[in-house]
Amino acid sequence: MAREISRDELKRKLDSREEFVLLETLPQEKYKQGHIPGAINLPPDQVRQLAPKLLPDKNAEIILYCGSFT
């Protein structure tokens, strides 16, 4: 079930060390320039190749964000 969360809710989850997967969806070059600590990179053009390896637990909570410069 997809839903949007606020920055405050994400911060609370990070601060309380809740278990979830944090995905950054920008290209790898942008990820290297900066990302939320603990986030893993899954560029849009590599989802098919990387998702099975990076996201093996199909029941895990996944929080997806894009740190766009726009």
N, C-alpha and C positions, 0 to 999 in steps of 0.2 A: 504494500500500500504506500503510494507516494504522497508526501505532504511537505510543505515548506516549513522551515523553522527559522527563527530569528537569530541574529548574531548573538543576542543575549542568551538564548537557549543553547546555542553551540558552545559559547564560553562556559556556561554552567556545566554542560556535559564534559568539556575538557577539564575544567577545574576539579570536578568530582571523580575524574578518571573512569567514567562510564565506559563500558566496552562497546565499541563500534568501529567501523572502518571509515576513515576520512579520505575521500578521493578528490584530488585536484585534476581538473579536466583540460588544462591548457597544454599546449605543446611543451615538450621536454625543455626546450631552451628557456621558456618563460618560467617553468617550474624551478629551474636552477637559479633563476634570478631572485626568487623568493616564494615561499609557501608557508602555510601554517605548520608548525612543528608536528611531526607524526603523520602528516598527510602522505599518501602514496600517489604517484603520478600515473594517470591512465589517459593518455592523449586520445582525442576522438578518432584519429585515424589508425589507432592500434587496438581498439576495443576487442575485436575478434581474436587477435593474437594473444593479448595480455590478460584479458579478463579471467579466463579459466585458471590461470596460474596465480593471479593476484587476489582473486575472490573465490577461493575454493569452498567456503562455507555459505551455502545458499540460504541459510537462515539468519545470517549476520545482519545487524542493522548497518546500513550504508548511508553515509552522509556525503553528498556530492556537492562540490562547489567549484566555481570558476572564478579565479582572481583576476578577472579582466581589467585591463587598463582603461577601458571606456566607461 
